[in-house]
């Protein structure tokens, strides 16, 4: 029969109160706190790089607004340009938002 973490903790506390030191080690409960590092250097660098690329893309589109509008309204095969532009923006801005939120500690709630 396997013991859950709560069962092992309760058994360890009970054993410690009665003075049975060896049984606490046998149960296998580690009361030391695990250190978790919230900031990850690799994630931070990725967020900065993707954020910089995202800013460059947005700045480029807004400063060359007339040219982008001209290409997107020509018709025929040029009608694919808005789809391509949106795809590029989503491929850059999506991971940037993901890395930024993970650096802030925001995580999705796990379903049961």
Biopython code that builds the backbone (N, CA, C, O; Angstrom):
import numpy as np
from Bio.PDB.StructureBuilder import StructureBuilder

atoms = [
    (1, "UNK", "N", (0.838, -1.172, 0.000)),
    (1, "UNK", "CA", (0.000, 0.000, 0.000)),
    (1, "UNK", "C", (0.889, 1.242, 0.000)),
    (1, "UNK", "O", (1.780, 1.381, 0.837)),
    (2, "UNK", "N", (0.630, 2.150, -0.959)),
    (2, "UNK", "CA", (1.424, 3.366, -1.061)),
    (2, "UNK", "C", (0.808, 4.454, -0.197)),
    (2, "UNK", "O", (-0.413, 4.596, -0.128)),
    (3, "UNK", "N", (1.666, 5.213, 0.455)),
    (3, "UNK", "CA", (1.203, 6.326, 1.276)),
    (3, "UNK", "C", (1.240, 7.607, 0.464)),
    (3, "UNK", "O", (2.185, 7.849, -0.286)),
    (4, "UNK", "N", (0.219, 8.417, 0.615)),
    (4, "UNK", "CA", (0.229, 9.718, -0.034)),
    (4, "UNK", "C", (1.111, 10.654, 0.771)),
    (4, "UNK", "O", (1.551, 10.310, 1.868)),
    (5, "UNK", "N", (1.370, 11.833, 0.230)),
    (5, "UNK", "CA", (2.227, 12.806, 0.901)),
    (5, "UNK", "C", (1.628, 13.238, 2.242)),
    (5, "UNK", "O", (2.353, 13.426, 3.219)),
    (6, "UNK", "N", (0.307, 13.393, 2.281)),
    (6, "UNK", "CA", (-0.358, 13.798, 3.521)),
    (6, "UNK", "C", (-0.253, 12.682, 4.554)),
    (6, "UNK", "O", (0.008, 12.945, 5.728)),
    (7, "UNK", "N", (-0.458, 11.422, 4.118)),
    (7, "UNK", "CA", (-0.359, 10.295, 5.039)),
    (7, "UNK", "C", (1.058, 10.153, 5.583)),
    (7, "UNK", "O", (1.253, 9.888, 6.769)),
    (8, "UNK", "N", (2.042, 10.331, 4.710)),
    (8, "UNK", "CA", (3.432, 10.218, 5.163)),
    (8, "UNK", "C", (3.793, 11.335, 6.128)),
    (8, "UNK", "O", (4.511, 11.108, 7.102)),
    (9, "UNK", "N", (3.294, 12.554, 5.861)),
    (9, "UNK", "CA", (3.575, 13.667, 6.760)),
    (9, "UNK", "C", (2.944, 13.440, 8.121)),
    (9, "UNK", "O", (3.566, 13.688, 9.154)),
    (10, "UNK", "N", (1.703, 12.967, 8.118)),
    (10, "UNK", "CA", (1.021, 12.699, 9.388)),
    (10, "UNK", "C", (1.731, 11.589, 10.154)),
    (10, "UNK", "O", (1.888, 11.676, 11.372)),
    (11, "UNK", "N", (2.158, 10.548, 9.447)),
    (11, "UNK", "CA", (2.871, 9.454, 10.107)),
    (11, "UNK", "C", (4.212, 9.929, 10.650)),
    (11, "UNK", "O", (4.629, 9.503, 11.727)),
    (12, "UNK", "N", (4.879, 10.790, 9.928)),
    (12, "UNK", "CA", (6.168, 11.301, 10.381)),
    (12, "UNK", "C", (6.010, 12.173, 11.618)),
    (12, "UNK", "O", (6.820, 12.092, 12.541)),
    (13, "UNK", "N", (4.980, 13.004, 11.645)),
    (13, "UNK", "CA", (4.744, 13.860, 12.804)),
    (13, "UNK", "C", (4.407, 13.010, 14.021)),
    (13, "UNK", "O", (4.907, 13.256, 15.119)),
    (14, "UNK", "N", (3.567, 12.019, 13.821)),
    (14, "UNK", "CA", (3.200, 11.134, 14.918)),
    (14, "UNK", "C", (4.421, 10.392, 15.445)),
    (14, "UNK", "O", (4.599, 10.260, 16.656)),
    (15, "UNK", "N", (5.256, 9.910, 14.542)),
    (15, "UNK", "CA", (6.463, 9.196, 14.948)),
    (15, "UNK", "C", (7.433, 10.111, 15.674)),
    (15, "UNK", "O", (8.081, 9.693, 16.634)),
    (16, "UNK", "N", (7.537, 11.346, 15.229)),
    (16, "UNK", "CA", (8.446, 12.293, 15.861)),
    (16, "UNK", "C", (7.960, 12.661, 17.259)),
    (16, "UNK", "O", (8.765, 12.865, 18.168)),
    (17, "UNK", "N", (6.660, 12.741, 17.424)),
    (17, "UNK", "CA", (6.115, 13.074, 18.744)),
    (17, "UNK", "C", (6.368, 11.953, 19.745)),
    (17, "UNK", "O", (6.564, 12.217, 20.932)),
    (18, "UNK", "N", (6.366, 10.721, 19.286)),
    (18, "UNK", "CA", (6.610, 9.596, 20.189)),
    (18, "UNK", "C", (8.087, 9.320, 20.387)),
    (18, "UNK", "O", (8.446, 8.492, 21.224)),
    (19, "UNK", "N", (8.954, 9.989, 19.641)),
    (19, "UNK", "CA", (10.386, 9.848, 19.829)),
    (19, "UNK", "C", (11.029, 8.803, 18.955)),
    (19, "UNK", "O", (12.179, 8.440, 19.201)),
    (20, "UNK", "N", (10.360, 8.310, 17.964)),
    (20, "UNK", "CA", (10.916, 7.303, 17.067)),
    (20, "UNK", "C", (11.610, 8.003, 15.890)),
    (20, "UNK", "O", (10.995, 8.267, 14.856)),
    (21, "UNK", "N", (12.870, 8.287, 16.067)),
    (21, "UNK", "CA", (13.612, 9.031, 15.048)),
    (21, "UNK", "C", (13.887, 8.217, 13.798)),
    (21, "UNK", "O", (13.834, 8.762, 12.695)),
    (22, "UNK", "N", (14.173, 6.957, 13.929)),
    (22, "UNK", "CA", (14.519, 6.130, 12.772)),
    (22, "UNK", "C", (13.321, 5.941, 11.852)),
    (22, "UNK", "O", (13.487, 5.872, 10.634)),
    (23, "UNK", "N", (12.141, 5.857, 12.401)),
    (23, "UNK", "CA", (10.977, 5.605, 11.562)),
    (23, "UNK", "C", (10.629, 6.810, 10.700)),
    (23, "UNK", "O", (10.035, 6.659, 9.632)),
    (24, "UNK", "N", (10.992, 7.995, 11.151)),
    (24, "UNK", "CA", (10.748, 9.189, 10.338)),
    (24, "UNK", "C", (11.581, 9.114, 9.061)),
    (24, "UNK", "O", (11.097, 9.468, 7.986)),
    (25, "UNK", "N", (12.815, 8.661, 9.171)),
    (25, "UNK", "CA", (13.667, 8.523, 7.992)),
    (25, "UNK", "C", (13.177, 7.403, 7.090)),
    (25, "UNK", "O", (13.285, 7.490, 5.867)),
    (26, "UNK", "N", (12.647, 6.370, 7.682)),
    (26, "UNK", "CA", (12.128, 5.253, 6.901)),
    (26, "UNK", "C", (10.900, 5.645, 6.097)),
    (26, "UNK", "O", (10.691, 5.159, 4.985)),
    (27, "UNK", "N", (10.087, 6.530, 6.670)),
    (27, "UNK", "CA", (8.875, 6.959, 5.977)),
    (27, "UNK", "C", (9.241, 7.774, 4.736)),
    (27, "UNK", "O", (8.540, 7.712, 3.727)),
    (28, "UNK", "N", (10.305, 8.516, 4.803)),
    (28, "UNK", "CA", (10.801, 9.220, 3.628)),
    (28, "UNK", "C", (10.214, 10.596, 3.430)),
    (28, "UNK", "O", (10.003, 11.017, 2.293)),
    (29, "UNK", "N", (9.947, 11.303, 4.502)),
    (29, "UNK", "CA", (9.402, 12.657, 4.385)),
    (29, "UNK", "C", (10.550, 13.639, 4.507)),
    (29, "UNK", "O", (11.367, 13.553, 5.424)),
    (30, "UNK", "N", (10.601, 14.561, 3.582)),
    (30, "UNK", "CA", (11.624, 15.596, 3.612)),
    (30, "UNK", "C", (10.943, 16.915, 3.947)),
    (30, "UNK", "O", (10.160, 17.437, 3.152)),
    (31, "UNK", "N", (11.243, 17.451, 5.125)),
    (31, "UNK", "CA", (10.582, 18.662, 5.573)),
    (31, "UNK", "C", (11.291, 19.930, 5.114)),
    (31, "UNK", "O", (10.806, 21.032, 5.368)),
    (32, "UNK", "N", (12.409, 19.795, 4.456)),
    (32, "UNK", "CA", (13.101, 20.983, 3.956)),
    (32, "UNK", "C", (12.319, 21.590, 2.803)),
    (32, "UNK", "O", (11.756, 20.880, 1.971)),
    (33, "UNK", "N", (12.297, 22.896, 2.772)),
    (33, "UNK", "CA", (11.588, 23.578, 1.690)),
    (33, "UNK", "C", (12.419, 23.516, 0.424)),
    (33, "UNK", "O", (13.636, 23.697, 0.438)),
    (34, "UNK", "N", (11.726, 23.256, -0.666)),
    (34, "UNK", "CA", (12.400, 23.246, -1.955)),
    (34, "UNK", "C", (12.492, 24.664, -2.471)),
    (34, "UNK", "O", (11.510, 25.407, -2.460)),
    (35, "UNK", "N", (13.664, 25.031, -2.919)),
    (35, "UNK", "CA", (13.847, 26.366, -3.468)),
    (35, "UNK", "C", (13.409, 26.366, -4.923)),
    (35, "UNK", "O", (13.895, 25.576, -5.733)),
    (36, "UNK", "N", (12.501, 27.245, -5.236)),
    (36, "UNK", "CA", (12.062, 27.376, -6.619)),
    (36, "UNK", "C", (12.530, 28.717, -7.142)),
    (36, "UNK", "O", (12.393, 29.742, -6.475)),
    (37, "UNK", "N", (13.068, 28.700, -8.307)),
    (37, "UNK", "CA", (13.576, 29.917, -8.922)),
    (37, "UNK", "C", (12.555, 30.412, -9.924)),
    (37, "UNK", "O", (12.248, 29.734, -10.905)),
    (38, "UNK", "N", (12.033, 31.594, -9.671)),
    (38, "UNK", "CA", (10.984, 32.124, -10.520)),
    (38, "UNK", "C", (11.542, 32.698, -11.810)),
    (38, "UNK", "O", (10.920, 32.571, -12.865)),
    (39, "UNK", "N", (12.696, 33.321, -11.740)),
    (39, "UNK", "CA", (13.288, 33.942, -12.930)),
    (39, "UNK", "C", (14.223, 32.958, -13.599)),
    (39, "UNK", "O", (15.124, 32.408, -12.966)),
    (40, "UNK", "N", (14.006, 32.745, -14.865)),
    (40, "UNK", "CA", (14.851, 31.859, -15.653)),
    (40, "UNK", "C", (15.556, 32.720, -16.696)),
    (40, "UNK", "O", (14.906, 33.453, -17.442)),
    (41, "UNK", "N", (16.855, 32.634, -16.748)),
    (41, "UNK", "CA", (17.635, 33.492, -17.649)),
    (41, "UNK", "C", (17.283, 33.252, -19.112)),
    (41, "UNK", "O", (17.150, 34.205, -19.880)),
    (42, "UNK", "N", (17.131, 31.981, -19.508)),
    (42, "UNK", "CA", (16.827, 31.651, -20.895)),
    (42, "UNK", "C", (15.454, 32.208, -21.287)),
    (42, "UNK", "O", (15.284, 32.744, -22.382)),
    (43, "UNK", "N", (14.492, 32.077, -20.394)),
    (43, "UNK", "CA", (13.157, 32.599, -20.668)),
    (43, "UNK", "C", (13.187, 34.116, -20.763)),
    (43, "UNK", "O", (12.507, 34.699, -21.607)),
    (44, "UNK", "N", (13.967, 34.755, -19.907)),
    (44, "UNK", "CA", (14.083, 36.213, -19.941)),
    (44, "UNK", "C", (14.700, 36.722, -21.230)),
    (44, "UNK", "O", (14.246, 37.718, -21.793)),
    (45, "UNK", "N", (15.729, 36.041, -21.695)),
    (45, "UNK", "CA", (16.392, 36.445, -22.949)),
    (45, "UNK", "C", (15.435, 36.257, -24.121)),
    (45, "UNK", "O", (15.348, 37.111, -25.004)),
    (46, "UNK", "N", (14.713, 35.129, -24.123)),
    (46, "UNK", "CA", (13.752, 34.892, -25.206)),
    (46, "UNK", "C", (12.649, 35.942, -25.205)),
    (46, "UNK", "O", (12.236, 36.418, -26.263)),
    (47, "UNK", "N", (12.176, 36.299, -24.022)),
    (47, "UNK", "CA", (11.127, 37.317, -23.931)),
    (47, "UNK", "C", (11.635, 38.662, -24.451)),
    (47, "UNK", "O", (10.914, 39.364, -25.160)),
    (48, "UNK", "N", (12.863, 39.020, -24.104)),
    (48, "UNK", "CA", (13.418, 40.294, -24.572)),
    (48, "UNK", "C", (13.609, 40.308, -26.089)),
    (48, "UNK", "O", (13.289, 41.296, -26.750)),
    (49, "UNK", "N", (14.128, 39.218, -26.632)),
    (49, "UNK", "CA", (14.373, 39.165, -28.077)),
    (49, "UNK", "C", (13.053, 39.205, -28.846)),
    (49, "UNK", "O", (12.904, 39.975, -29.795)),
    (50, "UNK", "N", (12.106, 38.378, -28.435)),
    (50, "UNK", "CA", (10.812, 38.361, -29.129)),
    (50, "UNK", "C", (10.057, 39.676, -28.926)),
    (50, "UNK", "O", (9.339, 40.118, -29.823)),
    (51, "UNK", "N", (10.209, 40.299, -27.771)),
    (51, "UNK", "CA", (9.597, 41.610, -27.545)),
    (51, "UNK", "C", (10.190, 42.675, -28.454)),
    (51, "UNK", "O", (9.468, 43.517, -28.989)),
    (52, "UNK", "N", (11.505, 42.636, -28.628)),
    (52, "UNK", "CA", (12.161, 43.593, -29.523)),
    (52, "UNK", "C", (11.717, 43.388, -30.970)),
    (52, "UNK", "O", (11.456, 44.353, -31.688)),
    (53, "UNK", "N", (11.631, 42.121, -31.395)),
    (53, "UNK", "CA", (11.168, 41.835, -32.758)),
    (53, "UNK", "C", (9.721, 42.289, -32.931)),
    (53, "UNK", "O", (9.357, 42.832, -33.974)),
    (54, "UNK", "N", (8.903, 42.067, -31.914)),
    (54, "UNK", "CA", (7.504, 42.478, -31.966)),
    (54, "UNK", "C", (7.374, 43.997, -32.088)),
    (54, "UNK", "O", (6.556, 44.492, -32.863)),
    (55, "UNK", "N", (8.172, 44.726, -31.330)),
    (55, "UNK", "CA", (8.152, 46.194, -31.411)),
    (55, "UNK", "C", (8.603, 46.655, -32.789)),
    (55, "UNK", "O", (8.017, 47.578, -33.355)),
    (56, "UNK", "N", (9.629, 46.028, -33.332)),
    (56, "UNK", "CA", (10.108, 46.385, -34.674)),
    (56, "UNK", "C", (9.026, 46.136, -35.715)),
    (56, "UNK", "O", (8.815, 46.970, -36.595)),
    (57, "UNK", "N", (8.331, 44.993, -35.628)),
    (57, "UNK", "CA", (7.259, 44.689, -36.582)),
    (57, "UNK", "C", (6.126, 45.704, -36.500)),
    (57, "UNK", "O", (5.670, 46.222, -37.520)),
    (58, "UNK", "N", (5.675, 45.984, -35.278)),
    (58, "UNK", "CA", (4.587, 46.953, -35.117)),
    (58, "UNK", "C", (4.998, 48.335, -35.617)),
    (58, "UNK", "O", (4.219, 49.009, -36.290)),
    (59, "UNK", "N", (6.215, 48.758, -35.291)),
    (59, "UNK", "CA", (6.695, 50.069, -35.738)),
    (59, "UNK", "C", (6.786, 50.135, -37.252)),
    (59, "UNK", "O", (6.412, 51.140, -37.856)),
    (60, "UNK", "N", (7.281, 49.071, -37.865)),
    (60, "UNK", "CA", (7.405, 49.027, -39.319)),
    (60, "UNK", "C", (6.043, 49.115, -40.001)),
    (60, "UNK", "O", (5.878, 49.857, -40.970)),
    (61, "UNK", "N", (5.084, 48.372, -39.507)),
    (61, "UNK", "CA", (3.754, 48.389, -40.127)),
    (61, "UNK", "C", (3.095, 49.751, -39.958)),
    (61, "UNK", "O", (2.477, 50.254, -40.896)),
    (62, "UNK", "N", (3.216, 50.360, -38.773)),
    (62, "UNK", "CA", (2.555, 51.644, -38.557)),
    (62, "UNK", "C", (3.259, 52.803, -39.255)),
    (62, "UNK", "O", (2.600, 53.767, -39.644)),
    (63, "UNK", "N", (4.574, 52.736, -39.423)),
    (63, "UNK", "CA", (5.264, 53.822, -40.128)),
    (63, "UNK", "C", (5.113, 53.709, -41.642)),
    (63, "UNK", "O", (5.185, 54.714, -42.348)),
    (64, "UNK", "N", (4.905, 52.494, -42.144)),
    (64, "UNK", "CA", (4.699, 52.283, -43.583)),
    (64, "UNK", "C", (3.254, 51.878, -43.859)),
    (64, "UNK", "O", (2.985, 50.994, -44.673)),
    (65, "UNK", "N", (2.360, 52.520, -43.187)),
    (65, "UNK", "CA", (0.944, 52.198, -43.258)),
    (65, "UNK", "C", (0.381, 52.318, -44.678)),
    (65, "UNK", "O", (-0.406, 51.476, -45.111)),
    (66, "UNK", "N", (0.776, 53.340, -45.381)),
    (66, "UNK", "CA", (0.291, 53.552, -46.749)),
    (66, "UNK", "C", (0.725, 52.440, -47.691)),
    (66, "UNK", "O", (-0.072, 51.951, -48.492)),
    (67, "UNK", "N", (1.980, 52.043, -47.595)),
    (67, "UNK", "CA", (2.500, 50.966, -48.430)),
    (67, "UNK", "C", (1.808, 49.635, -48.135)),
    (67, "UNK", "O", (1.471, 48.889, -49.053)),
    (68, "UNK", "N", (1.601, 49.345, -46.859)),
    (68, "UNK", "CA", (0.930, 48.096, -46.470)),
    (68, "UNK", "C", (-0.510, 48.103, -46.980)),
    (68, "UNK", "O", (-0.988, 47.096, -47.504)),
    (69, "UNK", "N", (-1.194, 49.222, -46.831)),
    (69, "UNK", "CA", (-2.572, 49.329, -47.310)),
    (69, "UNK", "C", (-2.633, 49.183, -48.824)),
    (69, "UNK", "O", (-3.534, 48.533, -49.355)),
    (70, "UNK", "N", (-1.671, 49.790, -49.522)),
    (70, "UNK", "CA", (-1.627, 49.698, -50.980)),
    (70, "UNK", "C", (-1.466, 48.251, -51.450)),
    (70, "UNK", "O", (-2.183, 47.808, -52.346)),
    (71, "UNK", "N", (-0.531, 47.516, -50.851)),
    (71, "UNK", "CA", (-0.322, 46.118, -51.236)),
    (71, "UNK", "C", (-1.518, 45.238, -50.896)),
    (71, "UNK", "O", (-1.872, 44.343, -51.663)),
    (72, "UNK", "N", (-2.139, 45.490, -49.752)),
    (72, "UNK", "CA", (-3.234, 44.619, -49.309)),
    (72, "UNK", "C", (-4.538, 44.870, -50.078)),
    (72, "UNK", "O", (-5.423, 44.014, -50.069)),
    (73, "UNK", "N", (-4.672, 46.011, -50.735)),
    (73, "UNK", "CA", (-5.920, 46.321, -51.441)),
    (73, "UNK", "C", (-5.814, 46.160, -52.949)),
    (73, "UNK", "O", (-6.755, 46.520, -53.656)),
    (74, "UNK", "N", (-4.729, 45.645, -53.465)),
    (74, "UNK", "CA", (-4.566, 45.478, -54.910)),
    (74, "UNK", "C", (-5.426, 44.347, -55.472)),
    (74, "UNK", "O", (-5.791, 44.370, -56.647)),
    (75, "UNK", "N", (-5.745, 43.373, -54.648)),
    (75, "UNK", "CA", (-6.546, 42.251, -55.133)),
    (75, "UNK", "C", (-5.686, 41.138, -55.676)),
    (75, "UNK", "O", (-4.462, 41.181, -55.560)),
    (76, "UNK", "N", (-6.315, 40.139, -56.268)),
    (76, "UNK", "CA", (-5.682, 38.946, -56.829)),
    (76, "UNK", "C", (-4.814, 38.268, -55.768)),
    (76, "UNK", "O", (-5.311, 37.997, -54.675)),
    (77, "UNK", "N", (-3.545, 37.985, -56.042)),
    (77, "UNK", "CA", (-2.689, 37.290, -55.081)),
    (77, "UNK", "C", (-2.259, 38.187, -53.923)),
    (77, "UNK", "O", (-1.815, 37.695, -52.886)),
    (78, "UNK", "N", (-2.390, 39.485, -54.098)),
    (78, "UNK", "CA", (-2.022, 40.405, -53.024)),
    (78, "UNK", "C", (-2.969, 40.294, -51.828)),
    (78, "UNK", "O", (-2.658, 40.782, -50.741)),
    (79, "UNK", "N", (-4.105, 39.663, -52.025)),
    (79, "UNK", "CA", (-5.055, 39.481, -50.924)),
    (79, "UNK", "C", (-4.493, 38.550, -49.846)),
    (79, "UNK", "O", (-5.030, 38.506, -48.740)),
    (80, "UNK", "N", (-3.439, 37.816, -50.141)),
    (80, "UNK", "CA", (-2.818, 36.936, -49.150)),
    (80, "UNK", "C", (-1.911, 37.706, -48.187)),
    (80, "UNK", "O", (-1.553, 37.183, -47.132)),
    (81, "UNK", "N", (-1.536, 38.935, -48.533)),
    (81, "UNK", "CA", (-0.648, 39.712, -47.666)),
    (81, "UNK", "C", (-1.205, 39.956, -46.267)),
    (81, "UNK", "O", (-0.461, 39.800, -45.298)),
    (82, "UNK", "N", (-2.478, 40.332, -46.109)),
    (82, "UNK", "CA", (-2.975, 40.511, -44.733)),
    (82, "UNK", "C", (-2.913, 39.219, -43.914)),
    (82, "UNK", "O", (-2.632, 39.257, -42.716)),
    (83, "UNK", "N", (-3.172, 38.094, -44.546)),
    (83, "UNK", "CA", (-3.110, 36.820, -43.831)),
    (83, "UNK", "C", (-1.673, 36.515, -43.426)),
    (83, "UNK", "O", (-1.424, 36.055, -42.312)),
    (84, "UNK", "N", (-0.739, 36.767, -44.317)),
    (84, "UNK", "CA", (0.676, 36.519, -44.013)),
    (84, "UNK", "C", (1.163, 37.446, -42.902)),
    (84, "UNK", "O", (1.894, 37.024, -42.007)),
    (85, "UNK", "N", (0.751, 38.711, -42.968)),
    (85, "UNK", "CA", (1.158, 39.682, -41.947)),
    (85, "UNK", "C", (0.632, 39.270, -40.573)),
    (85, "UNK", "O", (1.364, 39.305, -39.584)),
    (86, "UNK", "N", (-0.639, 38.881, -40.521)),
    (86, "UNK", "CA", (-1.225, 38.464, -39.244)),
    (86, "UNK", "C", (-0.564, 37.191, -38.729)),
    (86, "UNK", "O", (-0.358, 37.055, -37.523)),
    (87, "UNK", "N", (-0.228, 36.261, -39.610)),
    (87, "UNK", "CA", (0.440, 35.035, -39.206)),
    (87, "UNK", "C", (1.812, 35.333, -38.606)),
    (87, "UNK", "O", (2.183, 34.770, -37.576)),
    (88, "UNK", "N", (2.555, 36.212, -39.251)),
    (88, "UNK", "CA", (3.882, 36.581, -38.732)),
    (88, "UNK", "C", (3.758, 37.246, -37.365)),
    (88, "UNK", "O", (4.519, 36.937, -36.449)),
    (89, "UNK", "N", (2.789, 38.165, -37.228)),
    (89, "UNK", "CA", (2.596, 38.839, -35.948)),
    (89, "UNK", "C", (2.221, 37.842, -34.853)),
    (89, "UNK", "O", (2.726, 37.938, -33.734)),
    (90, "UNK", "N", (1.345, 36.890, -35.160)),
    (90, "UNK", "CA", (0.927, 35.939, -34.133)),
    (90, "UNK", "C", (2.051, 34.983, -33.762)),
    (90, "UNK", "O", (2.146, 34.568, -32.607)),
    (91, "UNK", "N", (2.911, 34.622, -34.725)),
    (91, "UNK", "CA", (4.030, 33.728, -34.434)),
    (91, "UNK", "C", (5.115, 34.402, -33.593)),
    (91, "UNK", "O", (5.868, 33.720, -32.898)),
    (92, "UNK", "N", (5.200, 35.718, -33.648)),
    (92, "UNK", "CA", (6.190, 36.442, -32.851)),
    (92, "UNK", "C", (5.588, 36.896, -31.514)),
    (92, "UNK", "O", (6.188, 36.700, -30.457)),
    (93, "UNK", "N", (4.405, 37.499, -31.574)),
    (93, "UNK", "CA", (3.817, 38.079, -30.367)),
    (93, "UNK", "C", (3.293, 37.011, -29.399)),
    (93, "UNK", "O", (3.306, 37.235, -28.188)),
    (94, "UNK", "N", (2.832, 35.857, -29.900)),
    (94, "UNK", "CA", (2.321, 34.799, -29.036)),
    (94, "UNK", "C", (3.374, 34.240, -28.083)),
    (94, "UNK", "O", (3.148, 34.220, -26.873)),
    (95, "UNK", "N", (4.508, 33.791, -28.592)),
    (95, "UNK", "CA", (5.560, 33.309, -27.677)),
    (95, "UNK", "C", (6.092, 34.406, -26.753)),
    (95, "UNK", "O", (6.441, 34.129, -25.605)),
    (96, "UNK", "N", (6.158, 35.652, -27.242)),
    (96, "UNK", "CA", (6.582, 36.760, -26.381)),
    (96, "UNK", "C", (5.644, 36.900, -25.190)),
    (96, "UNK", "O", (6.100, 37.053, -24.057)),
    (97, "UNK", "N", (4.342, 36.850, -25.434)),
    (97, "UNK", "CA", (3.374, 36.955, -24.348)),
    (97, "UNK", "C", (3.490, 35.762, -23.398)),
    (97, "UNK", "O", (3.377, 35.922, -22.182)),
    (98, "UNK", "N", (3.714, 34.577, -23.946)),
    (98, "UNK", "CA", (3.862, 33.375, -23.118)),
    (98, "UNK", "C", (5.075, 33.484, -22.200)),
    (98, "UNK", "O", (4.963, 33.228, -21.001)),
    (99, "UNK", "N", (6.219, 33.856, -22.736)),
    (99, "UNK", "CA", (7.427, 33.984, -21.925)),
    (99, "UNK", "C", (7.287, 35.099, -20.897)),
    (99, "UNK", "O", (7.764, 34.965, -19.770)),
    (100, "UNK", "N", (6.638, 36.198, -21.275)),
    (100, "UNK", "CA", (6.452, 37.308, -20.340)),
    (100, "UNK", "C", (5.578, 36.891, -19.164)),
    (100, "UNK", "O", (5.883, 37.206, -18.013)),
    (101, "UNK", "N", (4.499, 36.187, -19.454)),
    (101, "UNK", "CA", (3.613, 35.745, -18.379)),
    (101, "UNK", "C", (4.281, 34.701, -17.492)),
    (101, "UNK", "O", (4.047, 34.683, -16.284)),
    (102, "UNK", "N", (5.104, 33.835, -18.064)),
    (102, "UNK", "CA", (5.789, 32.845, -17.234)),
    (102, "UNK", "C", (6.839, 33.512, -16.348)),
    (102, "UNK", "O", (7.087, 33.043, -15.238)),
    (103, "UNK", "N", (7.460, 34.596, -16.814)),
    (103, "UNK", "CA", (8.393, 35.336, -15.966)),
    (103, "UNK", "C", (7.677, 36.021, -14.810)),
    (103, "UNK", "O", (8.239, 36.172, -13.725)),
    (104, "UNK", "N", (6.439, 36.431, -15.045)),
    (104, "UNK", "CA", (5.662, 37.067, -13.986)),
    (104, "UNK", "C", (5.039, 36.057, -13.032)),
    (104, "UNK", "O", (4.487, 36.434, -11.998)),
    (105, "UNK", "N", (5.126, 34.782, -13.372)),
    (105, "UNK", "CA", (4.597, 33.744, -12.500)),
    (105, "UNK", "C", (3.148, 33.388, -12.760)),
    (105, "UNK", "O", (2.538, 32.683, -11.956)),
    (106, "UNK", "N", (2.584, 33.855, -13.856)),
    (106, "UNK", "CA", (1.196, 33.547, -14.188)),
    (106, "UNK", "C", (1.164, 32.205, -14.915)),
    (106, "UNK", "O", (1.800, 32.032, -15.954)),
    (107, "UNK", "N", (0.424, 31.271, -14.360)),
    (107, "UNK", "CA", (0.328, 29.937, -14.957)),
    (107, "UNK", "C", (-1.135, 29.576, -15.125)),
    (107, "UNK", "O", (-1.999, 30.070, -14.400)),
    (108, "UNK", "N", (-1.403, 28.712, -16.086)),
    (108, "UNK", "CA", (-2.770, 28.248, -16.315)),
    (108, "UNK", "C", (-3.191, 27.326, -15.189)),
    (108, "UNK", "O", (-2.384, 26.568, -14.652)),
    (109, "UNK", "N", (-4.458, 27.401, -14.843)),
    (109, "UNK", "CA", (-4.982, 26.539, -13.788)),
    (109, "UNK", "C", (-5.154, 25.138, -14.346)),
    (109, "UNK", "O", (-5.728, 24.963, -15.421)),
    (110, "UNK", "N", (-4.663, 24.142, -13.627)),
    (110, "UNK", "CA", (-4.744, 22.778, -14.095)),
    (110, "UNK", "C", (-6.129, 22.210, -13.766)),
    (110, "UNK", "O", (-6.636, 22.370, -12.656)),
    (111, "UNK", "N", (-6.716, 21.553, -14.746)),
    (111, "UNK", "CA", (-8.017, 20.944, -14.546)),
    (111, "UNK", "C", (-7.852, 19.559, -13.952)),
    (111, "UNK", "O", (-6.827, 18.903, -14.137)),
    (112, "UNK", "N", (-8.872, 19.129, -13.240)),
    (112, "UNK", "CA", (-8.829, 17.792, -12.627)),
    (112, "UNK", "C", (-9.254, 16.742, -13.584)),
    (112, "UNK", "O", (-9.278, 15.562, -13.236)),
]
sb = StructureBuilder()
sb.init_structure("model")
sb.init_model(0)
sb.init_chain("A")
sb.init_seg("    ")
for serial, (resi, resn, name, xyz) in enumerate(atoms, 1):
    if name == "N":
        sb.init_residue(resn, " ", resi, " ")
    sb.init_atom(name, np.array(xyz, "f"), 0.0, 1.0, " ", f" {name:<3s}", serial, name[0])
structure = sb.get_structure()
